[in-house]
Amino acid sequence: MARAAVSGGLKVRRGWRAARVVERRTETASASTLVLEVPEWPGHLAGQHVDVRLTAPDGYQAARSYSLAAPASGDRVEITVQRVADGEVSSYLADQARSGDSVEVRGPVGGWFVWKPEDNRLVLLVAGGSGVVPLMAMIRSRDGASHAPFRLIYSVRTPEDQIYDQELRRRAIRDGGLDVTVIYTRTAPEGEQRPVGRISADDLLSHGWPADVEPTCYVCGPTAFVEAVSDLLVALGHDPAKIKTERFGPSGP
């Protein structure tokens, strides 16, 4: 079980901790998951993120924030990093980092965009591109710990861009409480009935929860995507107070 996310207080969470890469998994051509061992990790909640700092031999340092991809497992945490153009941290983590490499982490960070297993209310997850990462942490945290019905609508450019593709398929098949819909914006797999294109109100109506059942909505992805989806949800009658958002960078589906 994950330890309490507040353990040690703000001082502990704001300090940098030495971490070591213990596992690497390729997710797509541009994204990899890194399992980090962080001694005395204080625990975290699904939806939180960490800062990761790299230090070059000449002392130069660079840090970026990455969502946590899974519940804490003792002193081990997972992040999934997608390479971005000219990203000095993401390029190293996504392409070069190997078991035994050292980095520093700080966190966990964030308290608004979180989900707790004891919350059994309906949940709608809407992801754009690598915005699926913190939502996957929620799905994994739910496993065996909650009966909250989840619906995930995942927007990607092409089938090759789907992060966690096989795991999401397996979970949706075996778990009647998890429904997964993938929206393709540029290229769709053969046999896909929906025309390619950006997520629409019809997609949210067909595959999400209706507003009158008052689900908690989590929307994560590039800024333009998050703003567009949030506006659609409000227009469909969802309570703005129940729409939680997390956004990043300019690139995405």
N, C-alpha and C positions, 0 to 999 in steps of 0.2 A: 504494500500500500504506500501511496505517496505520503510523505510527512506534511505537516501543516505548512501552507504556503507563507504564513506570517512568522514562522519560527525564526528567532534571532532579531526581528525588528528591521526597521529601515536601514540602519547602519550596516547590517550584514548584507542586505540585498543590494546596497549601493556600492559595495566594495568589489574589486576585481578578484576573481578566483582563478587559480591555475586549473586547466582542464586538459585532458588527453583524449585524442581520437582513438576509440577502441573498435569501431566498425564503420564501414562505408558501404552504402547500397546505391546502385544506380537506379534512378526512377524513370528518367527520360534522357534524351540526348543532351539536355541542358540542365537537368536537375539531379541532385544527389542528396541522400539522407546520410547524415553523420550522427553516430552515437558517441556522445561525449561522457567521459567519466570525470565527475566533479566532486572531489572529496568534501564531505560534510554539506552536500547540497541541501538547502532548506525545504525543498518541495515546491510545487507550483500547481496552479489551476489550469484547466483546459481553456485556451484562449490567450494566455499570457505569452510574453516573448522575453528574449534575452538579448543583451548586447554582446557581441563577439569582437574581441580585439586581437589583431595580429601585430607582431613586432619583428621587423626586419633585422638582419645582422648589424646594420649600421645604426640601429636605434629608432628608425622611422616606424611610427605606429599608425594604424588605421582601424577604425571600428565601425560596425554596422549592426542594425537590429534584425533579428530573425525570430519568427514565431516558433514556439515549441510545438512539436508534431505529435507528441504522445504524452501520456501520464508519466510522472516520475517513477522510476524503478530503482529504489535505493539511491545510489549516487550517480545514476546514469540518466541522461536526458537526450532527447533526439531533436535535431533541427533538420529541415529540408530546405536546401538552398538552390535557387535557380540562378544560373549565370545571367548577368545583365551586361549589355555592351559597355566596355570600359570600366567594369566594376572590379576594382582591385581586390576587394575582399571576397566578393561572390565568385570571381574567376578562380581564385585559389581554393576556396572551400568546395566549389562544385566540381573542379577538374583535377586538382592536385593533392589535396589533403589525403593522407593515408594513415592507417593505424599506427599509433606511436607518436604522431605529430602533436605538438603542444600549441594550445591557444589559451586565451583568457576569456572568461565570461563574467557577466554582471547581471544580476537579476534574482528572481523573476520580476518582470515589470508589467504593470497594467492591472486594473481592478474593475473596469467597466465591461470590457468585451470578454467576459468569462462565463462558463457554464459549470454548474456543480451537479454531480450525480443525484443528490437528494432532491433536485428540482424535477418533478414528474410531469410538468406541463408540456404541451405540444411545442415542438421546436421546428422552425423552418431555417435551413442553412442555404445560403446562396453564395456561390464562389465564382470568382473570375480568375482563370489561370492559377498561379501559385497561391492565390487567396484561399485555396482549399486546405492549406497546411494547418492553420489553427482550428478549422472546422473538423479536420481529421482527428485532431487531438480530442475534440468533444465526442466524436463518434467512438473513438477508442476508449475514452473514459467511461462512456455509457455501458460498454460491454460488461455484462454480468453485474453491474452496479446500479442500473436504473431501468425502469420500464417506460420511460418517456418516449413517445412516438416521434421519430425524426424523419424529416423529408429533406433531401439534399438535391438542389438544382445546381449543376456544375457546368459552367460555360468555358469552353476551350476553343482554340482556333482549329485544331485538327485532332484526329484520334491519337496521333503520336505525341501530342502535348499533354495527354491525361496523366497526371501524377496519381499514384496509388491505384491505377486502373484495375489490376487483378484483385487486389485486396478489397476494393469497394464492391466488385462483382460478387466475390465470395460472401461478404458480409450481407449484401442485399438478398442473396439467395437463401441464406440460412436464418436470417433475422427478419421476421415479419414486422418488426417495429421500425425497420429502416427502409426507406424508399429512395432510390437513387435515379436521377434523370440527368443525362448529359446533353448539353446544347452545343452544337458545332457552329462556329461563326464563319469559317472559311472553307473547310473541306470536311465532308461527312463520310463515314464508312458506307460501303455498298449496302443497299437495302434500307438505309435510314429514310424514314418517311418525312420527317420535318425538313423543309428547305433550310439551307445554311443561312445564317443571319443572326443578328444580335438578339439577346434575350428580350422578350416582349411581355406585355400584360397577359396575353393569352397563355404564354408558358407558365407564368406565375399562377394563373387561375387553374390551369390544367394539372399542374404537378406540385403546386404548393398547398398550403392550408387556406381555406376561406377566412376572410377577416373576422367573421362573426364568431369563430371558435377561439379567437384571441391568442394565437401562437406567439411565442417569443421568436423574433427574427434576427438572425445573425448574417450580416452581409460583409464579405471581405474580398478585396481585389484592387485593381488600379482605381485611382480617384474617380475618373469619369464613369467607370462601371458602377462603382458604389453609389455615386450620386444618382445615376439613371435608375438603378434598381430601387433605391430608397424612394425616389419620386413615384415610381410605378406602384410600390407597395402602399404608399400613402393614398394615391389616387384610387386604389382598390379598396380603401377603407380601413387599412391597418392602422392601429394606434402608433403614432410616431414615438411614443415613450417606450414601445415594445420593439422598436427597430434599433438594434445595436450594430454599429459599423466600425470597420477597421480598414484603412486604406494605405496604399503604398504607391511609389513611383509612377512614371508615365506609361510604361509598357504593359501590354496585356492583350486579351482576346479582342 
